[in-house]
Amino acid sequence: MNVTEAGTGGEQVRLVPWGEGDFWLLERNNTAEMTDHLGGPETAEQLADRHWRYLELAPGRMYRVVLAEGGETVGAIGYWERSWQGEPVWETGWGVLPEFQGRGLATRAARAVVEAVREAVRETGGHRTLHAFPGVDHPASNAVCRGAGFALLGQSDFEYPKGHWIKSNDWCVDLSQ
């Protein structure tokens, strides 16, 4: 199943479900630049564990983000279940490779994942909100949230990865709308 982000103007993206051959993208994203807001690069073992979690993610799903025209991989995005403030919610996160940043592709991918989660909720039920938690000091990811239609609920202390606390913004989409 492919999910396409139609959007208006600019390059379009498709979300392709994460597959066994996508480990290279985790390796490619595992740089100081790409993980600066995520606690830093991971070990080879941590990357392998992450890859298998992505393959087996349920409920939720990880995707490769590809250009609709040409099919070049530009990044990754997904959604998964978590408990937030005592309630079950969906969470999303993404990363766009450096050479593709600044072109609006992450925003288009975030819009597409919102629609994918809405569709999944309509089909099987589930949580009514989707959250993103970028650090308050990460202007690009906060701009993606704003551009993808998330509402800013405020700031929170957020643990990611385990044992690493950051001040994050809590962005939310009501999936029933």
N, C-alpha and C positions, 0 to 999 in steps of 0.2 A: 504494500500500500504506500503510495506517495501522497503527501499533502502539499498542495501548491499554494503559495502566497501570491494572490493576484495583484493586490496593491494598485497604486496609481503612479504611473511614470517610473522611470529608472529601471535598474536591473531587477529581475524577479528571481526568487529563490524557490527551491523545492526542499521539503523535508523528507529524507530517505531513512527508514528505520535502520538503527545501528546493526551492523553485521560483523561476523567473525573477522572479515578482512579489514576492519576499520581501526585496528590497534595502532597503525602508523600515525593516525591523527592524534591519539593521546601522546605518543612520543613527540610528535611535531609541536604540540601545545605545551610540552613540559619544559619550558624555559623560564628563566627568571622574569623576563618581560611579561610573559603570558600568565604567570602564576603569582605575580606580585601582590595581588589583592586576595589571594587564596591560600596564603601560608607558605608559598614557595614550591619549588619543584619536588616531585615525588621520586622515590626509588623505583628501580625496575620492578621489584616485587609489588609495590603499591600500584604501579600502572597496570600490571597484569591483573591484580585484584579488581581494580576499577573497571577494566575491560569486561571481565566476567560479570560484574554487577550490572553493567550497562546491557549486556546480552540477556541477562535473566531478570531485568527490572520489571517487576509487577507488584502492585499496580504502578502504572506509569510507563514511560518509554523514552529512550534516547534516540536522537536522529543525527545524521550528518546533514549539514546545510550545503546544498549544491546550487550553482547557478542554473536557472531554468533553461537558459540558452547555453549549450555547450557542456553542461554537466560537471564543471570543475568544482571540487570540494573547497568550500571557503571557511568551514567551521563546524561547530556542533552545538546542539541545544537539546533540552529535554525537560521532562517534568516527572515528579515523583511525589510520593506521599510523605508527609511529616506531621508531627504534632506541633502546633503553634498556639501558645497561650491557652493550653488545655483543650484545644479543639483540633480535629484532623483537618488538614488543608492540603492542597497541592502546592508544590514549590517548583520554580523553574530557574534555570541558569544556562548560560551560553558562553561561547568563546568564538571569536572570529580571528582567523590567522592574520598576522600583522600586515601582510601585503594587500589584504582586502578590507582593512579597517577604514573608516571615514567615508564609506560609500552608501550607508544606510542599510546594509545587508543584515546586520543584527536586529535592527528594528523590524524589518520585513519578516525575519525568522521568528521574532517574538510574537508578532501578529499572527503568524501561521500556527505557532504552538498554542496560542490562546484558542484559536478555532479548533485545533485538534483536541484539546482538552474539553472544550464545550461539546464537541461531537461525542467524545467518549462518555461524558457525563450524561448526555441525552440518551445514549444507547444502553448504558449499564448502570446509571446512577453514580453517585459519588459526592464528593465534597463540592460545596458551592463557591469556593474562592480559590484563586491561584495567586500565589505570592512570589515576589522576587526580593532579595535582600542584599543589594549591592552596598559596599562600604560608602559611608558619607563622603569619603575622599576619592571616590571613583566617578568622576563626572561623565565619562563615556557611558558606563552602564546605567547610571541614573537617567541620562538622556534617552537611552533605549527604552527604559520603562515609561518615561513620559510620552515618547513618540508612539509607543505600542498601545497606549490607552490605559495604562495602569494608573490608579489613584494613589497618591502619597498619603499614607496613614500616620507617619511620624518616624521617629528614630527609636532604635532598640539596640540593646547589647545582643550580639549574635555570635554563637560559637561555630567556627569553621576554619580549618578542620578541628576535630576534637582537641580540646586543650588550648585553642587559639581564639581569643575573644576579640571582636572588632565592634566598632560602632557602625551600625548599618541603617539604611533607610528601609522601611517596610512599605513596599509597593504592592497593590492588590487590584485584582480584576474580579468583579462579581460575574460569575459564569452563567447566572440565570438571565442576564440582560443580553 
